[in-house]
């Protein structure tokens, strides 16, 4: 199974303007979404006695620091 959950923020705030409500929403979708997929895929694989792999993907954009888009990068 390939697990790739994530959205990009359309915010252009600086770190000094960081809106934690928006950050929490983004974090919940991007991190908790992946965890939920892992949990349910693993459960289904065990119940069906399936031997396989779960591959988790991440965004390479997070390795490029920028002045803005601070709640994503």
N, C-alpha and C positions, 0 to 999 in steps of 0.2 A: 504494500500500500504506500502511496505517496502522500505525505501530509504537508500541505502548504497553505496555511491560513494567514491572511494579513491584508491590511489596508494601509494606504498612505494618507497621512494627514494633509489637509490643504491649508494648514496654518502657516503663516510666515512670521511667527513671533520669535523674538530673541529669548535667550535664557532669562533675561531680566523681566520679561513679560509672560513667562511660563504660566499657562492656565492649567491648574492641576485637574480640574474636572475633565477637560479635553484630553489631557494626558492619561488619566485613569481609563477613559473610554477606549482610547487607542490601545493601551496596554492590555485591557481586558480582552479586546477582540484579537489582538496579535499573539498574546501569550496564552491566555486561557483557552482560546479557540484551538490552538495546537494541542494543548493538554487534553481537551475534551475529545478531539479526534483520536489521539493516542489511546486514551482510556477505552473508548467504544470499539475501536478497531481491534485492540488487543483482546477485549472481552469476546468479540465475535470470533476471532481466530481460535481462542481457547475452546469456546463452546462447539465450534465446528471441527475441532482437532486438526486445524490447518497449520502447517509449518511454513512460515514465510518471514518476510521482513517488512518493517515499517521504516520508511525513509523520511526524515524530517528535513525540510528545506528552510533556509533563511535568506534574507535579502542582503546582497553585498553592498547595497546603498548605505547601510548602517556604518560602514567603515570609513565613510567620507564625511568628515566634520564640515559643517557649514555654519555661517553666521545666523541663518534663519532656519526654519523647520526643526527647531530644537526638540519638539516633542516626538519626533520620529527618529532623528539621527542620534 
